[in-house]
Amino acid sequence: MTGWIGISLGDVTGIGPEVALKAVAAETPNDDTRYLLIGNALGADRLCRKLGLSLPLERFSGYGGSGRIFVVNPLPGPLPENLPAGSPAAAHAAVAWLRDGAERCLRHELDAIVTAPVNKEAIIRAGHPFTGQTEFLSELAHAKRTAMMLLGHDDRGRWLRVALATVHVSIKSVPGKLTVAKVELAIELAAQACHDLQLPRARVAVCGLNPHAGEGGEFGDEEIKIITPTVQAAQKRGFDVIGPLSGDTVFHYALRGDFDAVVAMYHDQGLAPLKAVAFDTGVNWTLGLPFIRTSPDHGTAYDIAGKGTANPSSMIAAIRLAKQLAKTRA
């Protein structure tokens, strides 16, 4: 059966629509997947012509159409052309398109949603309470046990898969927000992600929070009070997990294949090494949602928007992961 992948086009003043169209053009010949682009239809038409893409974009009127690539805009009208970077109109539209795609997934109309980049600052300035797409989708789906995983491979095909115990919080607030429940959840969801990816094992390494995993309490006691007891409890429950390990070495061992996934304690601890080895192929995958959601692991890149030079590799990887997971679930 032909599957449906939704793609919310994100902030139109960024590179989201460009990488989405380039990625769909690259992926369409590979299988019979059908795509629903959720965004500004007239803008997508104009951008296709500007990029020299011969995508047969059709207006969406229902899931029974015979085409392959459809565009739908839940807003009452198209956006103006040539909006400035971070425009409130673009921010309002990005939120509306994200919401529409998620609601279609919740109604089981789409097999997965791939979300193009949005700009959090622009969305907040436009009047929306917004921490990030992960948190927005979790709240919309009433999913209380979710986590962010970033995954990608280097030019030798070696993978890093990183789940985060805390996400969009300041560094100074991480120790106070790090709890047994959050570390436990990240371990569980990281292991489940390995199974969803149909890996032969699910060996998870857990980072310490402090340098050298705390040096036995010399540099902090989060390892002693929170991380070690959580890892030990997970081991007793049958999880193949080890830690806390020093954050300055664990990603080296994961990259060479000793571990299938790593649980990082905070955002940059996990994303800095991931982006160092997989900047162009990284994918953001929200674990624990009742539907599949992936996203390219980059932002709106206002500085190159409209120039036609944006690299679609991360969006291609996000679409491929969404299709892989949808096939496995089916």
C-alpha angles and dihedrals in degrees: 000000000000112000130220121227118189121209120194106207097219124201108003091204089062133057097274098103091044096052091042094055093043091049094049089049089053095045103040095081092053100070144341097273114144120221131211110197109202109205147062107345097195090047091051090052092051093046092050090055093045092051093045093240118152096208113156096228114188131188110251118242101154144330093267096074120120098228130096106220121043134175125210130179116196089193119095094244146006123279120253117260123255099020113181119254111282093013115177089230090056091047093050090049093049091055092046092051092047091051093047093052093048092048090051089053091049088053088051092241093124128044092214143349125228112197122209118216123288130188113243095198092052092048092050091047088052089059105263122128098232134162098168143310091271092056093041093054093043091054093044091052093042087236110155099175105062135130138183119247123188118195137173144136136240127234089277093056095253114146135218119192115185128184119193126225091196125019130180102017132114119266092243091056097048097090091052093047096044109101139168089249094055095048090045092051093049090051093049095047093044090054091046090050089057089053092047088053087052093236115168091241140011106222109167127194119201121210124223117236098227132053111287088006089290099304092251093311099318093114100031139321103241090103091053098042103034119008103042095047090047093051091047092050090050090050090054088053090057102262117145094230136139134187172325090268127174111272092221094065109022095082091055090057092044091052092053090052105260091121133031096207139008127214110215122196098222142015104266094036087067104028100048094064092038092055092043091062102026108027095141098036102040119127130194111220122185108219121206100028118130087240137040116269126174133165139183112266098239140076137246094284094207090182093070100028113128095018096097092231101106115128111235095195095107092047090049089052091049092052092047092050091049091052092046093051092045091053092049092050092048 
